[in-house]
């Protein structure tokens, strides 16, 4: 028995391939594999499986191709004859090589998290940032140990201030409040939390307020060993001076325990007493908490709390910053007159900087106002100053990245947004911005992963779905898949509605047709030129009307989340 079919001496390679049915088998396999991968893509999208499943399916299809070619070469015109030892050896070798490549790919590809957004159910993933070489800390939300549940705002204020004090120490990497808030009341082990946040240590604590006394209990934990590095209980009379003294002592003790040296300027900022009025401080904290809700009603309440804090203590610089921030946000969320609101916001920031020239929050607020006026050079200068004073200011890095992106400095923008994510890894908004920056550089697959991570963290954030749908339809060339992504918003949108959104918004923008509207009256929100780079045009308030005109039936609460991508 011979090892293969006998071919004529004069046969061309093409004739031999056809006679052995190699071409037919290869084309049939390619068609079948393509169909299976399309079906797998649909299933992955429908059940929100990790994108890794599709990648592994693609690798499996590629591994199978040489096996099919080998089988066709030996079996194509031989009918049901027995398999020879040569054939078996070739197929075995190809199978082992393909299996080895498949195993290598599987173990070298980072897993993608596909769990729900609640922090208690988010599993550690390979893409979570590793802890830095230097000292790093996350301050988990403090327990309210007071008799009154209403004291939670006071407890959160103490927590937020301690976190802020620690962030002033440049030798420390301090995770922002947005990310640690995801772990409120969590039952996850300390090590799991630390892995997700990319830190080495965790600070836990509780606050009890009773009459004219306040008790603050804190403990610093080594995430790797679960050992307590430091713990202390502070029992003091409830005065502004004592509240701030506790915060400063906690920051100094943690810096000492982690061997993080403070510069003279940092020590002065940590020891600073922002106000002598406990009532002004409480009003300021209530304003911050209302402002975080980002609704028209809550922003109006926040404005009143900040004004009250200023009335109680006209020397309270942070209260002026809060007022400036809420005035700017009301332009975006409440339709407040832009010029009047930003003019007052500028005055409020100027007063804050007069009182405290090295206040990082004030410089970030000044940068935001300049950005909303499209004064990009001035905005960049102010954001850089905010970051110089406090490298842990994730908000300043976040907004500075948008300025850099919108002025075409995409490499620098990507660097800033990545640093912001290191400080605020559980922020879905930052993940969307990361995807935008990656998309502007033509890194479409990386952008897709960033958008999917945002969807994992917060499945209710519309912006991540819209961004991924547009990327899928126009950059990745899979317009059909964009419909499944849009339907995940849970809006009950019909095929016609989704087509309206995609076809009215993106093709017009890609063709550059809405540029004329921008030049005439500035009514466009985004432009997507032919190179697919997105630029913010400074009219986010118009986004509400634009989206409503698409007939998607989006609610105000969901629309509010769009502008959070920028502020």
Beta strands, then each sheet from edge to edge (+ up, - down):
strand 1: 136-139
strand 2: 143-144
strand 3: 173-174
strand 4: 201-210
strand 5: 213-222
strand 6: 227-237
strand 7: 526-528
strand 8: 534-536
sheet 1: 2+ 4+ 1+ 3+
sheet 2: 2+ 4+ 5- 6+
sheet 3: 7+ 8-
end
